């Protein structure tokens, strides 16, 4: 098994939404470059899926907090 695949579970989760998003953007750029071997593409895709899941979970948690603050009613953003 290639080292990239074997070491992927050892990668620690991102420290914040912003760091996850930054890593995801860098990863997408590398994947789109077409310069990665197949094994790295697979491990990159897997890491990207993990980062996307992390970001979605953070956004859903914030959305839940906003709903609580707005008494359960999602209000449209007003353009100022």
N, CA, C and O atoms as a Tinker XYZ file with bonds, in Angstrom:
   320  protein
     1  N      0.844000   -1.176000    0.000000    73     2
     2  CA     0.000000    0.000000    0.000000    64     1     3
     3  C      0.892000    1.242000    0.000000    63     2     4     5
     4  O      1.844000    1.301000    0.778000    81     3
     5  N      0.611000    2.241000   -0.854000    73     3     6
     6  CA     1.433000    3.447000   -0.906000    64     5     7
     7  C      1.399000    4.210000    0.410000    63     6     8     9
     8  O      0.425000    4.153000    1.161000    81     7
     9  N      2.490000    4.923000    0.666000    73     7    10
    10  CA     2.593000    5.665000    1.920000    64     9    11
    11  C      1.500000    6.717000    2.051000    63    10    12    13
    12  O      0.995000    6.934000    3.152000    81    11
    13  N      1.124000    7.371000    0.966000    73    11    14
    14  CA     0.117000    8.430000    1.034000    64    13    15
    15  C     -1.213000    7.880000    1.546000    63    14    16    17
    16  O     -1.894000    8.536000    2.334000    81    15
    17  N     -1.579000    6.691000    1.105000    73    15    18
    18  CA    -2.831000    6.099000    1.562000    64    17    19
    19  C     -2.714000    5.589000    2.985000    63    18    20    21
    20  O     -3.647000    5.724000    3.777000    81    19
    21  N     -1.583000    5.008000    3.308000    73    19    22
    22  CA    -1.414000    4.452000    4.643000    64    21    23
    23  C     -1.342000    5.537000    5.702000    63    22    24    25
    24  O     -1.748000    5.311000    6.842000    81    23
    25  N     -0.831000    6.716000    5.349000    73    23    26
    26  CA    -0.671000    7.763000    6.346000    64    25    27
    27  C     -1.882000    8.671000    6.465000    63    26    28    29
    28  O     -1.937000    9.476000    7.395000    81    27
    29  N     -2.872000    8.580000    5.554000    73    27    30
    30  CA    -3.993000    9.502000    5.574000    64    29    31
    31  C     -4.808000    9.466000    6.865000    63    30    32    33
    32  O     -5.277000   10.526000    7.281000    81    31
    33  N     -5.016000    8.308000    7.542000    73    31    34
    34  CA    -5.759000    8.356000    8.797000    64    33    35
    35  C     -5.016000    9.090000    9.902000    63    34    36    37
    36  O     -5.629000    9.499000   10.888000    81    35
    37  N     -3.708000    9.263000    9.756000    73    35    38
    38  CA    -2.919000    9.936000   10.772000    64    37    39
    39  C     -2.970000   11.455000   10.647000    63    38    40    41
    40  O     -2.485000   12.165000   11.527000    81    39
    41  N     -3.555000   11.958000    9.558000    73    39    42
    42  CA    -3.650000   13.399000    9.359000    64    41    43
    43  C     -4.657000   13.949000   10.353000    63    42    44    45
    44  O     -5.787000   13.469000   10.449000    81    43
    45  N     -4.225000   14.968000   11.093000    73    43    46
    46  CA    -5.103000   15.516000   12.123000    64    45    47
    47  C     -6.186000   16.389000   11.498000    63    46    48    49
    48  O     -5.995000   16.955000   10.422000    81    47
    49  N     -7.319000   16.493000   12.179000    73    47    50
    50  CA    -8.389000   17.344000   11.650000    64    49    51
    51  C     -7.965000   18.808000   11.689000    63    50    52    53
    52  O     -7.097000   19.184000   12.477000    81    51
    53  N     -8.571000   19.628000   10.846000    73    51    54
    54  CA    -8.211000   21.044000   10.821000    64    53    55
    55  C     -8.563000   21.732000   12.138000    63    54    56    57
    56  O     -9.462000   21.298000   12.858000    81    55
    57  N     -7.851000   22.796000   12.438000    73    55    58
    58  CA    -8.069000   23.511000   13.693000    64    57    59
    59  C     -9.252000   24.472000   13.612000    63    58    60    61
    60  O     -9.817000   24.849000   14.638000    81    59
    61  N     -9.627000   24.869000   12.396000    73    59    62
    62  CA   -10.735000   25.810000   12.245000    64    61    63
    63  C    -11.353000   25.654000   10.860000    63    62    64    65
    64  O    -10.803000   24.992000    9.980000    81    63
    65  N    -12.504000   26.280000   10.698000    73    63    66
    66  CA   -13.172000   26.298000    9.395000    64    65    67
    67  C    -12.266000   26.955000    8.356000    63    66    68    69
    68  O    -12.127000   26.462000    7.236000    81    67
    69  N    -11.659000   28.064000    8.739000    73    67    70
    70  CA   -10.806000   28.805000    7.811000    64    69    71
    71  C     -9.599000   27.989000    7.360000    63    70    72    73
    72  O     -9.237000   28.012000    6.184000    81    71
    73  N     -8.979000   27.270000    8.287000    73    71    74
    74  CA    -7.823000   26.455000    7.904000    64    73    75
    75  C     -8.252000   25.279000    7.026000    63    74    76    77
    76  O     -7.526000   24.885000    6.113000    81    75
    77  N     -9.424000   24.723000    7.301000    73    75    78
    78  CA    -9.936000   23.630000    6.466000    64    77    79
    79  C    -10.234000   24.123000    5.063000    63    78    80    81
    80  O     -9.915000   23.452000    4.081000    81    79
    81  N    -10.846000   25.294000    4.969000    73    79    82
    82  CA   -11.179000   25.858000    3.663000    64    81    83
    83  C     -9.913000   26.178000    2.868000    63    82    84    85
    84  O     -9.850000   25.926000    1.664000    81    83
    85  N     -8.916000   26.729000    3.539000    73    83    86
    86  CA    -7.652000   27.042000    2.872000    64    85    87
    87  C     -6.984000   25.757000    2.361000    63    86    88    89
    88  O     -6.516000   25.709000    1.223000    81    87
    89  N     -6.942000   24.725000    3.199000    73    87    90
    90  CA    -6.337000   23.461000    2.780000    64    89    91
    91  C     -7.121000   22.852000    1.618000    63    90    92    93
    92  O     -6.534000   22.311000    0.681000    81    91
    93  N     -8.439000   22.943000    1.686000    73    91    94
    94  CA    -9.281000   22.400000    0.617000    64    93    95
    95  C     -9.032000   23.130000   -0.699000    63    94    96    97
    96  O     -8.950000   22.495000   -1.750000    81    95
    97  N     -8.913000   24.449000   -0.654000    73    95    98
    98  CA    -8.634000   25.219000   -1.870000    64    97    99
    99  C     -7.284000   24.843000   -2.470000    63    98   100   101
   100  O     -7.163000   24.712000   -3.688000    81    99
   101  N     -6.270000   24.668000   -1.626000    73    99   102
   102  CA    -4.946000   24.265000   -2.107000    64   101   103
   103  C     -4.991000   22.858000   -2.700000    63   102   104   105
   104  O     -4.365000   22.585000   -3.725000    81   103
   105  N     -5.725000   21.987000   -2.056000    73   103   106
   106  CA    -5.849000   20.609000   -2.521000    64   105   107
   107  C     -6.547000   20.554000   -3.876000    63   106   108   109
   108  O     -6.110000   19.828000   -4.769000    81   107
   109  N     -7.617000   21.309000   -4.034000    73   107   110
   110  CA    -8.328000   21.338000   -5.313000    64   109   111
   111  C     -7.410000   21.846000   -6.415000    63   110   112   113
   112  O     -7.420000   21.311000   -7.523000    81   111
   113  N     -6.623000   22.863000   -6.128000    73   111   114
   114  CA    -5.685000   23.379000   -7.131000    64   113   115
   115  C     -4.688000   22.302000   -7.552000    63   114   116   117
   116  O     -4.391000   22.157000   -8.738000    81   115
   117  N     -4.169000   21.542000   -6.574000    73   115   118
   118  CA    -3.213000   20.470000   -6.914000    64   117   119
   119  C     -3.903000   19.368000   -7.705000    63   118   120   121
   120  O     -3.330000   18.840000   -8.659000    81   119
   121  N     -5.129000   19.013000   -7.319000    73   119   122
   122  CA    -5.848000   17.969000   -8.039000    64   121   123
   123  C     -6.144000   18.401000   -9.474000    63   122   124   125
   124  O     -6.036000   17.599000  -10.402000    81   123
   125  N     -6.511000   19.654000   -9.652000    73   123   126
   126  CA    -6.842000   20.154000  -10.987000    64   125   127
   127  C     -5.613000   20.347000  -11.867000    63   126   128   129
   128  O     -5.734000   20.431000  -13.090000    81   127
   129  N     -4.436000   20.419000  -11.260000    73   127   130
   130  CA    -3.219000   20.629000  -12.044000    64   129   131
   131  C     -2.914000   19.432000  -12.940000    63   130   132   133
   132  O     -2.278000   19.583000  -13.982000    81   131
   133  N     -3.363000   18.249000  -12.542000    73   131   134
   134  CA    -3.111000   17.058000  -13.336000    64   133   135
   135  C     -1.713000   16.492000  -13.183000    63   134   136   137
   136  O     -1.328000   15.595000  -13.933000    81   135
   137  N     -0.952000   16.990000  -12.239000    73   135   138
   138  CA     0.437000   16.554000  -12.068000    64   137   139
   139  C      0.617000   15.516000  -10.965000    63   138   140   141
   140  O      1.751000   15.183000  -10.618000    81   139
   141  N     -0.465000   15.002000  -10.412000    73   139   142
   142  CA    -0.362000   14.067000   -9.290000    64   141   143
   143  C     -0.516000   12.627000   -9.776000    63   142   144   145
   144  O     -1.352000   12.354000  -10.637000    81   143
   145  N      0.281000   11.705000   -9.234000    73   143   146
   146  CA     0.103000   10.293000   -9.551000    64   145   147
   147  C     -1.262000    9.803000   -9.057000    63   146   148   149
   148  O     -1.875000   10.420000   -8.186000    81   147
   149  N     -1.717000    8.713000   -9.612000    73   147   150
   150  CA    -3.041000    8.183000   -9.306000    64   149   151
   151  C     -3.248000    7.952000   -7.813000    63   150   152   153
   152  O     -4.314000    8.268000   -7.285000    81   151
   153  N     -2.251000    7.408000   -7.126000    73   151   154
   154  CA    -2.386000    7.127000   -5.700000    64   153   155
   155  C     -2.585000    8.414000   -4.903000    63   154   156   157
   156  O     -3.376000    8.456000   -3.961000    81   155
   157  N     -1.860000    9.460000   -5.292000    73   155   158
   158  CA    -2.012000   10.741000   -4.606000    64   157   159
   159  C     -3.354000   11.388000   -4.932000    63   158   160   161
   160  O     -3.934000   12.078000   -4.094000    81   159
   161  N     -3.843000   11.167000   -6.144000    73   159   162
   162  CA    -5.165000   11.676000   -6.496000    64   161   163
   163  C     -6.230000   11.068000   -5.588000    63   162   164   165
   164  O     -7.116000   11.768000   -5.099000    81   163
   165  N     -6.132000    9.764000   -5.370000    73   163   166
   166  CA    -7.105000    9.090000   -4.522000    64   165   167
   167  C     -7.029000    9.585000   -3.086000    63   166   168   169
   168  O     -8.056000    9.888000   -2.478000    81   167
   169  N     -5.825000    9.669000   -2.540000    73   167   170
   170  CA    -5.690000   10.142000   -1.166000    64   169   171
   171  C     -6.075000   11.621000   -1.065000    63   170   172   173
   172  O     -6.627000   12.042000   -0.049000    81   171
   173  N     -5.798000   12.401000   -2.090000    73   171   174
   174  CA    -6.213000   13.806000   -2.111000    64   173   175
   175  C     -7.721000   13.942000   -2.149000    63   174   176   177
   176  O     -8.297000   14.794000   -1.472000    81   175
   177  N     -8.351000   13.104000   -2.938000    73   175   178
   178  CA    -9.822000   13.113000   -2.995000    64   177   179
   179  C    -10.409000   12.751000   -1.632000    63   178   180   181
   180  O    -11.363000   13.381000   -1.174000    81   179
   181  N     -9.837000   11.738000   -0.989000    73   179   182
   182  CA   -10.319000   11.330000    0.332000    64   181   183
   183  C    -10.142000   12.451000    1.351000    63   182   184   185
   184  O    -11.044000   12.709000    2.148000    81   183
   185  N     -8.995000   13.118000    1.332000    73   183   186
   186  CA    -8.759000   14.227000    2.252000    64   185   187
   187  C     -9.727000   15.371000    1.960000    63   186   188   189
   188  O    -10.250000   16.001000    2.879000    81   187
   189  N     -9.957000   15.631000    0.685000    73   187   190
   190  CA   -10.908000   16.672000    0.312000    64   189   191
   191  C    -12.307000   16.376000    0.826000    63   190   192   193
   192  O    -13.011000   17.278000    1.280000    81   191
   193  N    -12.710000   15.113000    0.756000    73   191   194
   194  CA   -14.029000   14.722000    1.272000    64   193   195
   195  C    -14.098000   14.939000    2.782000    63   194   196   197
   196  O    -15.127000   15.372000    3.301000    81   195
   197  N    -13.003000   14.639000    3.491000    73   195   198
   198  CA   -12.958000   14.858000    4.941000    64   197   199
   199  C    -13.053000   16.345000    5.265000    63   198   200   201
   200  O    -13.777000   16.741000    6.179000    81   199
   201  N    -12.324000   17.161000    4.517000    73   199   202
   202  CA   -12.345000   18.603000    4.747000    64   201   203
   203  C    -13.721000   19.188000    4.448000    63   202   204   205
   204  O    -14.206000   20.052000    5.179000    81   203
   205  N    -14.343000   18.720000    3.379000    73   203   206
   206  CA   -15.674000   19.191000    3.025000    64   205   207
   207  C    -16.685000   18.827000    4.109000    63   206   208   209
   208  O    -17.535000   19.641000    4.471000    81   207
   209  N    -16.591000   17.618000    4.618000    73   207   210
   210  CA   -17.478000   17.182000    5.708000    64   209   211
   211  C    -17.273000   18.054000    6.948000    63   210   212   213
   212  O    -18.243000   18.443000    7.598000    81   211
   213  N    -16.025000   18.360000    7.276000    73   211   214
   214  CA   -15.701000   19.207000    8.412000    64   213   215
   215  C    -16.309000   20.598000    8.225000    63   214   216   217
   216  O    -16.930000   21.132000    9.144000    81   215
   217  N    -16.133000   21.185000    7.039000    73   215   218
   218  CA   -16.651000   22.527000    6.766000    64   217   219
   219  C    -18.175000   22.555000    6.834000    63   218   220   221
   220  O    -18.756000   23.477000    7.406000    81   219
   221  N    -18.814000   21.560000    6.259000    73   219   222
   222  CA   -20.278000   21.501000    6.308000    64   221   223
   223  C    -20.780000   21.395000    7.741000    63   222   224   225
   224  O    -21.757000   22.045000    8.113000    81   223
   225  N    -20.112000   20.577000    8.542000    73   223   226
   226  CA   -20.523000   20.418000    9.943000    64   225   227
   227  C    -20.379000   21.734000   10.697000    63   226   228   229
   228  O    -21.245000   22.085000   11.498000    81   227
   229  N    -19.300000   22.464000   10.451000    73   227   230
   230  CA   -19.101000   23.758000   11.106000    64   229   231
   231  C    -20.188000   24.745000   10.690000    63   230   232   233
   232  O    -20.742000   25.454000   11.530000    81   231
   233  N    -20.492000   24.790000    9.400000    73   231   234
   234  CA   -21.522000   25.704000    8.910000    64   233   235
   235  C    -22.893000   25.355000    9.482000    63   234   236   237
   236  O    -23.656000   26.249000    9.849000    81   235
   237  N    -23.211000   24.067000    9.560000    73   235   238
   238  CA   -24.491000   23.655000   10.136000    64   237   239
   239  C    -24.572000   24.015000   11.615000    63   238   240   241
   240  O    -25.636000   24.397000   12.102000    81   239
   241  N    -23.462000   23.898000   12.331000    73   239   242
   242  CA   -23.448000   24.263000   13.748000    64   241   243
   243  C    -23.689000   25.757000   13.916000    63   242   244   245
   244  O    -24.439000   26.170000   14.801000    81   243
   245  N    -23.065000   26.562000   13.081000    73   243   246
   246  CA   -23.254000   28.013000   13.148000    64   245   247
   247  C    -24.690000   28.367000   12.766000    63   246   248   249
   248  O    -25.302000   29.234000   13.389000    81   247
   249  N    -25.220000   27.710000   11.759000    73   247   250
   250  CA   -26.605000   27.955000   11.359000    64   249   251
   251  C    -27.560000   27.649000   12.516000    63   250   252   253
   252  O    -28.521000   28.383000   12.743000    81   251
   253  N    -27.292000   26.575000   13.237000    73   251   254
   254  CA   -28.110000   26.235000   14.397000    64   253   255
   255  C    -28.032000   27.306000   15.468000    63   254   256   257
   256  O    -29.039000   27.629000   16.098000    81   255
   257  N    -26.851000   27.857000   15.679000    73   255   258
   258  CA   -26.693000   28.926000   16.668000    64   257   259
   259  C    -27.438000   30.190000   16.242000    63   258   260   261
   260  O    -28.033000   30.878000   17.070000    81   259
   261  N    -27.399000   30.488000   14.938000    73   259   262
   262  CA   -28.110000   31.660000   14.435000    64   261   263
   263  C    -29.611000   31.471000   14.614000    63   262   264   265
   264  O    -30.313000   32.413000   14.982000    81   263
   265  N    -30.112000   30.262000   14.358000    73   263   266
   266  CA   -31.539000   29.991000   14.546000    64   265   267
   267  C    -31.938000   30.211000   15.998000    63   266   268   269
   268  O    -33.000000   30.775000   16.265000    81   267
   269  N    -31.116000   29.782000   16.926000    73   267   270
   270  CA   -31.405000   29.983000   18.344000    64   269   271
   271  C    -31.439000   31.476000   18.651000    63   270   272   273
   272  O    -32.345000   31.953000   19.335000    81   271
   273  N    -30.464000   32.202000   18.152000    73   271   274
   274  CA   -30.410000   33.644000   18.398000    64   273   275
   275  C    -31.600000   34.374000   17.787000    63   274   276   277
   276  O    -32.059000   35.378000   18.333000    81   275
   277  N    -32.096000   33.882000   16.672000    73   275   278
   278  CA   -33.233000   34.504000   15.994000    64   277   279
   279  C    -34.548000   33.819000   16.359000    63   278   280   281
   280  O    -35.519000   33.916000   15.609000    81   279
   281  N    -34.595000   33.139000   17.480000    73   279   282
   282  CA   -35.803000   32.468000   17.978000    64   281   283
   283  C    -36.367000   31.456000   16.979000    63   282   284   285
   284  O    -37.582000   31.331000   16.826000    81   283
   285  N    -35.483000   30.747000   16.311000    73   283   286
   286  CA   -35.905000   29.665000   15.420000    64   285   287
   287  C    -36.358000   30.118000   14.051000    63   286   288   289
   288  O    -36.765000   29.281000   13.245000    81   287
   289  N    -36.307000   31.392000   13.752000    73   287   290
   290  CA   -36.736000   31.896000   12.460000    64   289   291
   291  C    -35.515000   32.373000   11.674000    63   290   292   293
   292  O    -34.797000   33.276000   12.104000    81   291
   293  N    -35.295000   31.754000   10.527000    73   291   294
   294  CA   -34.186000   32.208000    9.691000    64   293   295
   295  C    -34.619000   33.484000    8.969000    63   294   296   297
   296  O    -35.625000   33.502000    8.260000    81   295
   297  N    -33.853000   34.531000    9.157000    73   295   298
   298  CA   -34.179000   35.827000    8.567000    64   297   299
   299  C    -33.280000   36.063000    7.362000    63   298   300   301
   300  O    -32.106000   35.693000    7.379000    81   299
   301  N    -33.821000   36.675000    6.320000    73   299   302
   302  CA   -32.964000   36.973000    5.154000    64   301   303
   303  C    -31.950000   38.054000    5.511000    63   302   304   305
   304  O    -32.204000   38.930000    6.338000    81   303
   305  N    -30.802000   37.965000    4.864000    73   303   306
   306  CA   -29.773000   38.981000    5.077000    64   305   307
   307  C    -30.215000   40.257000    4.384000    63   306   308   309
   308  O    -30.649000   40.233000    3.233000    81   307
   309  N    -30.102000   41.351000    5.082000    73   307   310
   310  CA   -30.477000   42.649000    4.507000    64   309   311
   311  C    -29.236000   43.300000    3.905000    63   310   312   313
   312  O    -28.189000   43.392000    4.544000    81   311
   313  N    -29.377000   43.742000    2.680000    73   311   314
   314  CA   -28.271000   44.452000    2.022000    64   313   315
   315  C    -28.241000   45.878000    2.557000    63   314   316   317
   316  O    -29.238000   46.599000    2.512000    81   315
   317  N    -27.096000   46.259000    3.054000    73   315   318
   318  CA   -26.990000   47.613000    3.623000    64   317   319
   319  C    -26.105000   48.478000    2.804000    63   318   320
   320  O    -25.904000   49.646000    3.136000    81   319
